[in-house]
């Protein structure tokens, strides 16, 4: 039995399509690490992906985003991801960068407890589509 309904899968696909449009327009997508970027690529997301785990402090990472007008925040769907997203949103706004967190906010309830991180999203959707 599928864990997700066809309607929910369509909503997720629409979100991913919209996310890809923003990425292709040059808006960087912020993820936690290399595996998250690989998952986005597997989901067909092109464009600029910035990984937080590239080293250095989180504040320096956010300051490095100051050249962007907007950023998409797609941290993991767990408590640590929530805290990380809040930190980035707060500091990005101070730098005049518009944080877009709606994708994370809308994906999180759609995948509920089935997916806790971005890297698990591609595998999970692949399994759901096969069923």
N, C-alpha and C positions, 0 to 999 in steps of 0.2 A: 504494500500500500504506500502511495506517495505521502510524504510528510507535508508537501506543499500542494495547494490546489493549482489548477491551470491558471486561474485568475491571478494568484500571487506570483507565479512564475512570470506571467506577462508583465506585472508591475515591476518586478525585479529587472526584467529585460529592458523595459522602458527607462528605468533609472540608469542602467548601465549604458544605454544608448545616449542618453542625455549627458552622462558623465563623459563619454567619449567625445561628444561634440565640444564640450568645454575644453577638454584636453587638447583637441585638435586646433582649437582657437588660441592655444598657447597658455592656458591657465594651468599652473602646476598642480599636481595632485600630491598631497602629502601623505605618505604611508610610514609605517614604523620600520620596515626592513626589506631586505632583498627578496625574501619569499613572498611578501605582500606585492611587490612590484611584479614578480613572476606570475602571480595569480591574476593580476589585472591584465597582463599581456595575454594570458591564456583565455581571458574573458573578452579579448578583442579590443582592449583599451590601448590606444596609441597616445602619443604626446609625451609631455614632460612629467616624469614622476620623480619626486624628491624623497629620499629616504632619510629618516631621522637618525638611524643607527650608523650614519657615516662617520661617527666620531665627533669629538668636541662637545661643548655644552649645549644643552637644549636652547638656552637663551641666544647663544651665538648662531645656532641653526635658524631660529626665528628671525634674527636680525639679518641673516643672509637672504631672507625673502623680501626685504624692503624694496627691491626693484620691481616687484610684481604689484599690479593693481589689485588682483584677486588671487586667492588660493583656495583649493578644495581640500578640506580636511577629511581624510578617510583612515582614521586610526581604528584599532581593533574595537570590538563591540563589548569588551569587558570593562570592569571598573577602572583598571589602569589606563585603558584607551579613553575612557570618559575624562579622566583627570588630565591626560595628555592633550586631548582636544580642547579642554577648557583653558589650559595654559597657553596653547598656541593661539586660540581665539583672542584671549586677553591681550597678549603681547603683539599680535599682528595688528589689532585695532590701534594700539598705541603708535605703531609705525605707519599708520595710514593705509594698511593693506586690508582689503575686505575679505574676511574668512567666510567661506561657504561650507556649512556643515550639514546642509539639508540631505545630502546623499547618505551620509552616515546615519543621520537621524531617521530617515525613512527606511533604510535597509534594515537597521537593527530590529525593529518590531516584526518585519516581514520574515526574517530568518529565525527569530526568537532564540530558543536555546540550542538550535541545531548547529549554529555557526557562532563561534566566539571571536574569530579573528578574520581579517581580510584574506589571509593566505588559505584559509579553509573554505572560502566562498566558492572558488572555482571548482574544487573537488566536489563539494556538496551539490552545486547546481548540475554538474555533469552526472552525478548519481541520480538526481531527481528526474532529469530529462530522459534517462534510460528506462526508468520504471514504467 
